[in-house]
Amino acid sequence: MGAGDAFFASNLRRNDAMTIPMRYGLKVLSASLISGASLLAQPALADYTVEAVSNGGAIEGVVKLSGTAPKAAPLEVTKNQDFCGQSIPNPVYSVGKDGGLQNVEVFLRGITRGKALSTNTISLVNEHCMFNPRVQGANAGQQVKISSNDPFLHNTHTQNASTNATIYNIALPFKGFSVTKPLPALPQLIKVKCDAHAWMRAWIWELDNPYFATTGDDGHFTIKDIPPGTYTLVAWHEAAGEKPTSVTVSAGKTVTVDIQLVAVKQP
Amino acid sequence: MGYELPLDMIATPRRIATLAAAMVTLLIMADRDWAQDEMGDVHRGKIVYEQYCALCHGEQGDGNGHYGEDTIPAPRDFRQGTFNWRSTPSGSLPTDADLEKTLIKGLFGTSMSSFSASLTHRQRLDVITYIKTFSPRFATEKPEAPITIPPEPPYTVESVTRGAAIYKKVNCAQCHGDEAQGDGESADDLTDDWGNPIVPYDLTEGHLKCGNNGSDIYRVFITGLNGTPMPSFADSISPAEAWDLVHFIQSLSPEYPKNVTGAPSTSIGEGKP
């Protein structure tokens, strides 16, 4: 049994902890509102069967913010200013051309069969005192390569977004350091922070199916090779929350779904 | 006398074998009972908890006890299964022995005191069993295998000097400071997993949170301290480097005369990395 297997075993039922006890603090409550209450309704174990998808359909579209994005103060850089500068533009509401909203994770919820799960190693880079990418999707069983291009210590501290339980907290002590770690065995929204640079934040949506995409800087997304059927398409944004939409996919066709999220003012 | 043993009392080989099997079963059961006993009793543990622990950690195990309101670091919220002192890798649950170690030694520099004298081994097992009920993780996960700590090499000037270089190489100073006094660039606004303020240790005082023995310090480098900003260096320092770093940290302590190590704490104060 390798180190990765040991990690998987230990995380096997971690999602079972994803209920919020009545006496939980407000901090956790607000985190759960941001991450979306339906997170709690996720099945504890993925029930997904891989099968060949021939002549599948696709969903594409654009996620936009309704109204104008709330004005957000730049992130105040308080550490390693000689390298990171005094401030960093606030990345929470990144609105591109035609109002497209970046860093929205769009995924199918409840799909039980379809194409193979993703197996590539995803990447999380610490660079200029920010994580890149800020938001990405993944499947259980995937690995994440965590690396640093900054000449000082970062730490990559992953937590279950609902319970705040630490998944792991890894030191990235110097420029050029990298380490590859498995994601938890069970799907969950993972919050990533760097304690040494508290403004740094990333999110990894670990999902039980391979039908996910993250919107680019124009708010656009495409999800392909979907077996025909009617599904719940979820769009999640770290501040605007999540919005489910019912979508019917036909064989060999692309259905266009444009989604509007309502901006929530940052505290 | 014409008395004959009833048929069912004659010791046939088959009956002897059956009897032997029954005795082995009884022995196993006795052993099981003993193991159950080592696990602690949740009801007795609740009584111990409410008497000794709830004032700070709260009756619900949420860290919101009345006496803990103003302590830094805040009393641990037990509901996430996140514990400082572990023999297990970053993020893992602790073993029962790990939790008892915390009860016996306390956590220096925090409000968590030692219960080595005030609680018996039996009471500690009981209260550990009760504390584990606050997090559902203990019912569904197992702690990962404890880390391996290789034998300690000799404490020498060379080892301390190499350790000082490791301290710089892996940027301990980011939080603990160039002089290791807990005043690094990131020191002033650190928080724990629950958003409560927490400070990096001043490593020159001679007392460390999880103990001052070489293996205690080594373990913290590799496991990190779950729930705090202290990360695991398991992937970034080798065992030999970790022991050198242990010796360097020990050399900063007033317990270690500087003329033995030849490495006064100021030897690392050469500006930022």
Boltz contact constraints between the chains, C-beta under 6 A:
constraints:
  - contact:
      token1: [A, 6]
      token2: [B, 144]
      max_distance: 6.0
  - contact:
      token1: [A, 10]
      token2: [B, 92]
      max_distance: 6.0
  - contact:
      token1: [A, 10]
      token2: [B, 141]
      max_distance: 6.0
  - contact:
      token1: [A, 10]
      token2: [B, 144]
      max_distance: 6.0
  - contact:
      token1: [A, 13]
      token2: [B, 140]
      max_distance: 6.0
  - contact:
      token1: [A, 13]
      token2: [B, 141]
      max_distance: 6.0
  - contact:
      token1: [A, 16]
      token2: [B, 136]
      max_distance: 6.0
  - contact:
      token1: [A, 16]
      token2: [B, 140]
      max_distance: 6.0
  - contact:
      token1: [A, 17]
      token2: [B, 136]
      max_distance: 6.0
  - contact:
      token1: [A, 17]
      token2: [B, 137]
      max_distance: 6.0
  - contact:
      token1: [A, 23]
      token2: [B, 60]
      max_distance: 6.0
  - contact:
      token1: [A, 23]
      token2: [B, 62]
      max_distance: 6.0
  - contact:
      token1: [A, 27]
      token2: [B, 195]
      max_distance: 6.0
  - contact:
      token1: [A, 79]
      token2: [B, 185]
      max_distance: 6.0
  - contact:
      token1: [A, 79]
      token2: [B, 186]
      max_distance: 6.0
  - contact:
      token1: [A, 152]
      token2: [B, 171]
      max_distance: 6.0
  - contact:
      token1: [A, 152]
      token2: [B, 174]
      max_distance: 6.0
  - contact:
      token1: [A, 152]
      token2: [B, 273]
      max_distance: 6.0
  - contact:
      token1: [A, 153]
      token2: [B, 171]
      max_distance: 6.0
  - contact:
      token1: [A, 153]
      token2: [B, 174]
      max_distance: 6.0
  - contact:
      token1: [A, 155]
      token2: [B, 231]
      max_distance: 6.0
  - contact:
      token1: [A, 163]
      token2: [B, 80]
      max_distance: 6.0
  - contact:
      token1: [A, 164]
      token2: [B, 80]
      max_distance: 6.0
  - contact:
      token1: [A, 164]
      token2: [B, 193]
      max_distance: 6.0
  - contact:
      token1: [A, 165]
      token2: [B, 80]
      max_distance: 6.0
  - contact:
      token1: [A, 165]
      token2: [B, 82]
      max_distance: 6.0
  - contact:
      token1: [A, 166]
      token2: [B, 82]
      max_distance: 6.0
  - contact:
      token1: [A, 166]
      token2: [B, 91]
      max_distance: 6.0
  - contact:
      token1: [A, 166]
      token2: [B, 193]
      max_distance: 6.0
  - contact:
      token1: [A, 166]
      token2: [B, 226]
      max_distance: 6.0
  - contact:
      token1: [A, 167]
      token2: [B, 91]
      max_distance: 6.0
  - contact:
      token1: [A, 168]
      token2: [B, 90]
      max_distance: 6.0
  - contact:
      token1: [A, 168]
      token2: [B, 91]
      max_distance: 6.0
  - contact:
      token1: [A, 169]
      token2: [B, 90]
      max_distance: 6.0
  - contact:
      token1: [A, 169]
      token2: [B, 224]
      max_distance: 6.0
  - contact:
      token1: [A, 169]
      token2: [B, 231]
      max_distance: 6.0
  - contact:
      token1: [A, 170]
      token2: [B, 231]
      max_distance: 6.0
  - contact:
      token1: [A, 170]
      token2: [B, 232]
      max_distance: 6.0
  - contact:
      token1: [A, 171]
      token2: [B, 231]
      max_distance: 6.0
  - contact:
      token1: [A, 171]
      token2: [B, 233]
      max_distance: 6.0
  - contact:
      token1: [A, 171]
      token2: [B, 236]
      max_distance: 6.0
  - contact:
      token1: [A, 173]
      token2: [B, 170]
      max_distance: 6.0
  - contact:
      token1: [A, 173]
      token2: [B, 171]
      max_distance: 6.0
  - contact:
      token1: [A, 173]
      token2: [B, 236]
      max_distance: 6.0
  - contact:
      token1: [A, 179]
      token2: [B, 235]
      max_distance: 6.0
  - contact:
      token1: [A, 195]
      token2: [B, 190]
      max_distance: 6.0
  - contact:
      token1: [A, 195]
      token2: [B, 229]
      max_distance: 6.0
  - contact:
      token1: [A, 196]
      token2: [B, 174]
      max_distance: 6.0
  - contact:
      token1: [A, 196]
      token2: [B, 186]
      max_distance: 6.0
